[in-house]
Amino acid sequence: MRVRVDFDSCDSNGLCALAAPTVFEVRDDDYLYVLQENPPQELWDEVTQAATACPKLAITLEDQ
């Protein structure tokens, strides 16, 4: 799985970071950072929840 974020749509609200804190992080500069673009399989459920939680639908998950 590969995580993609449309940063033009993202408003960095942090809902994804709450769902998958080892994959997403909103830093003090109020920008979202993807910590693991290719997360291990054991995190896929969290990452899927994070993508679903995004109100802007800015997160897409691609098969590799």
N, CA and C atoms as a LAMMPS dump frame, in Angstrom:
ITEM: TIMESTEP
0
ITEM: NUMBER OF ATOMS
192
ITEM: BOX BOUNDS ff ff ff
-5.0000000000000000e+02 5.0000000000000000e+02
-5.0000000000000000e+02 5.0000000000000000e+02
-5.0000000000000000e+02 5.0000000000000000e+02
ITEM: ATOMS id mol type element x y z
1 1 1 N 0.84 -1.176 0
2 1 2 C 0 0 0
3 1 3 C 0.884 1.237 0
4 2 1 N 0.483 2.197 -0.806
5 2 2 C 1.176 3.486 -0.841
6 2 3 C 0.171 4.569 -0.454
7 3 1 N 0.602 5.468 0.423
8 3 2 C -0.239 6.57 0.898
9 3 3 C 0.054 7.8 0.049
10 4 1 N -0.998 8.392 -0.467
11 4 2 C -0.893 9.648 -1.22
12 4 3 C -1.788 10.686 -0.564
13 5 1 N -1.287 11.902 -0.47
14 5 2 C -2.07 13.002 0.093
15 5 3 C -2.113 14.132 -0.921
16 6 1 N -3.3 14.603 -1.186
17 6 2 C -3.479 15.786 -2.025
18 6 3 C -3.349 16.995 -1.092
19 7 1 N -2.16 17.543 -1.023
20 7 2 C -1.888 18.627 -0.08
21 7 3 C -2.625 19.915 -0.445
22 8 1 N -3.085 20.022 -1.681
23 8 2 C -3.893 21.189 -2.05
24 8 3 C -5.281 21.114 -1.406
25 9 1 N -5.767 19.913 -1.171
26 9 2 C -7.078 19.725 -0.532
27 9 3 C -6.976 19.61 0.982
28 10 1 N -5.872 19.115 1.467
29 10 2 C -5.687 18.844 2.898
30 10 3 C -5.751 20.133 3.712
31 11 1 N -6.527 20.089 4.807
32 11 2 C -6.559 21.26 5.696
33 11 3 C -5.838 20.984 7.014
34 12 1 N -5.101 19.888 7.086
35 12 2 C -4.268 19.541 8.246
36 12 3 C -5.041 19.568 9.558
37 13 1 N -6.254 19.007 9.544
38 13 2 C -7.054 18.992 10.762
39 13 3 C -6.603 17.939 11.765
40 14 1 N -5.808 16.972 11.328
41 14 2 C -5.211 16.007 12.238
42 14 3 C -6.029 14.754 12.498
43 15 1 N -7.173 14.609 11.867
44 15 2 C -7.975 13.404 12.093
45 15 3 C -7.229 12.154 11.643
46 16 1 N -6.474 12.268 10.573
47 16 2 C -5.691 11.123 10.1
48 16 3 C -4.589 10.767 11.104
49 17 1 N -3.987 11.781 11.705
50 17 2 C -2.928 11.543 12.69
51 17 3 C -3.482 10.885 13.948
52 18 1 N -4.722 11.17 14.277
53 18 2 C -5.348 10.5 15.415
54 18 3 C -5.586 9.026 15.114
55 19 1 N -5.968 8.721 13.891
56 19 2 C -6.252 7.344 13.497
57 19 3 C -4.986 6.526 13.264
58 20 1 N -3.955 7.161 12.727
59 20 2 C -2.709 6.451 12.388
60 20 3 C -1.506 7.333 12.733
61 21 1 N -1.198 7.478 14.022
62 21 2 C -0.141 8.403 14.435
63 21 3 C 1.274 8.02 14.017
64 22 1 N 1.488 6.776 13.637
65 22 2 C 2.828 6.402 13.176
66 22 3 C 2.998 6.631 11.677
67 23 1 N 1.909 7.031 11.011
68 23 2 C 1.959 7.266 9.578
69 23 3 C 1.779 8.75 9.24
70 24 1 N 0.935 9.442 10.02
71 24 2 C 0.637 10.854 9.766
72 24 3 C 0.975 11.691 10.997
73 25 1 N 1.416 12.923 10.745
74 25 2 C 1.745 13.829 11.847
75 25 3 C 1.47 15.269 11.412
76 26 1 N 0.796 16.022 12.266
77 26 2 C 0.648 17.455 12.055
78 26 3 C 1.617 18.123 13.021
79 27 1 N 2.538 18.866 12.468
80 27 2 C 3.59 19.478 13.289
81 27 3 C 3.217 20.892 13.706
82 28 1 N 4.091 21.496 14.473
83 28 2 C 3.855 22.842 15.005
84 28 3 C 3.625 23.88 13.916
85 29 1 N 4.079 23.597 12.702
86 29 2 C 3.868 24.536 11.597
87 29 3 C 2.476 24.374 10.965
88 30 1 N 1.645 23.482 11.567
89 30 2 C 0.274 23.216 11.113
90 30 3 C 0.191 22.58 9.734
91 31 1 N 1.22 21.854 9.347
92 31 2 C 1.201 21.114 8.088
93 31 3 C 1.229 19.619 8.384
94 32 1 N 0.551 18.869 7.534
95 32 2 C 0.532 17.42 7.647
96 32 3 C 1.789 16.836 7.009
97 33 1 N 2.351 15.842 7.672
98 33 2 C 3.504 15.12 7.149
99 33 3 C 3.173 13.636 7.11
100 34 1 N 3.569 12.978 6.044
101 34 2 C 3.421 11.536 5.924
102 34 3 C 4.738 10.931 6.385
103 35 1 N 4.69 10.197 7.478
104 35 2 C 5.901 9.624 8.053
105 35 3 C 6.294 8.311 7.392
106 36 1 N 5.303 7.597 6.876
107 36 2 C 5.545 6.32 6.198
108 36 3 C 4.691 6.272 4.937
109 37 1 N 5.292 6.522 3.821
110 37 2 C 4.554 6.498 2.557
111 37 3 C 4.121 5.087 2.185
112 38 1 N 4.889 4.103 2.598
113 38 2 C 4.59 2.682 2.355
114 38 3 C 4.527 1.959 3.702
115 39 1 N 3.436 2.143 4.435
116 39 2 C 3.362 1.542 5.769
117 39 3 C 3.309 0.018 5.703
118 40 1 N 3.811 -0.644 6.743
119 40 2 C 3.754 -2.103 6.775
120 40 3 C 2.307 -2.588 6.898
121 41 1 N 2.096 -3.82 6.53
122 41 2 C 0.746 -4.383 6.473
123 41 3 C 0.019 -4.294 7.809
124 42 1 N 0.717 -4.383 8.909
125 42 2 C 0.054 -4.333 10.219
126 42 3 C -0.565 -2.961 10.509
127 43 1 N -0.224 -1.941 9.736
128 43 2 C -0.81 -0.607 9.912
129 43 3 C -1.914 -0.297 8.905
130 44 1 N -2.179 -1.199 7.989
131 44 2 C -3.138 -0.922 6.915
132 44 3 C -4.525 -0.588 7.441
133 45 1 N -4.984 -1.263 8.48
134 45 2 C -6.306 -0.955 9.033
135 45 3 C -6.358 0.474 9.556
136 46 1 N -5.312 0.884 10.284
137 46 2 C -5.245 2.259 10.801
138 46 3 C -5.211 3.276 9.666
139 47 1 N -4.421 2.988 8.658
140 47 2 C -4.285 3.917 7.532
141 47 3 C -5.604 4.021 6.757
142 48 1 N -6.296 2.915 6.61
143 48 2 C -7.602 2.935 5.951
144 48 3 C -8.59 3.77 6.763
145 49 1 N -8.577 3.636 8.074
146 49 2 C -9.433 4.454 8.944
147 49 3 C -9.074 5.932 8.81
148 50 1 N -7.788 6.216 8.712
149 50 2 C -7.343 7.602 8.563
150 50 3 C -7.855 8.199 7.252
151 51 1 N -7.765 7.444 6.181
152 51 2 C -8.242 7.927 4.883
153 51 3 C -9.751 8.16 4.917
154 52 1 N -10.463 7.271 5.573
155 52 2 C -11.915 7.401 5.693
156 52 3 C -12.296 8.596 6.557
157 53 1 N -11.49 8.899 7.563
158 53 2 C -11.781 10 8.486
159 53 3 C -11.54 11.374 7.875
160 54 1 N -10.799 11.438 6.792
161 54 2 C -10.451 12.722 6.194
162 54 3 C -11.692 13.402 5.601
163 55 1 N -12.098 14.553 6.154
164 55 2 C -13.29 15.223 5.633
165 55 3 C -13.099 15.806 4.233
166 56 1 N -11.876 16.03 3.829
167 56 2 C -11.574 16.571 2.494
168 56 3 C -11.293 15.486 1.464
169 57 1 N -11.288 14.221 1.914
170 57 2 C -10.96 13.083 1.036
171 57 3 C -9.62 13.295 0.338
172 58 1 N -8.671 13.848 1.082
173 58 2 C -7.365 14.179 0.525
174 58 3 C -6.394 13.001 0.532
175 59 1 N -6.76 11.921 1.217
176 59 2 C -5.876 10.761 1.324
177 59 3 C -6.377 9.654 0.413
178 60 1 N -5.49 9.168 -0.44
179 60 2 C -5.811 8.006 -1.267
180 60 3 C -4.779 6.917 -0.982
181 61 1 N -5.237 5.691 -1.122
182 61 2 C -4.386 4.536 -0.873
183 61 3 C -4.273 3.759 -2.167
184 62 1 N -3.049 3.498 -2.574
185 62 2 C -2.788 2.794 -3.827
186 62 3 C -2.196 1.431 -3.545
187 63 1 N -2.618 0.447 -4.323
188 63 2 C -2.007 -0.873 -4.254
189 63 3 C -0.648 -0.828 -4.909
190 64 1 N 0.247 -1.614 -4.395
191 64 2 C 1.587 -1.684 -4.99
192 64 3 C 1.827 -3.046 -5.546
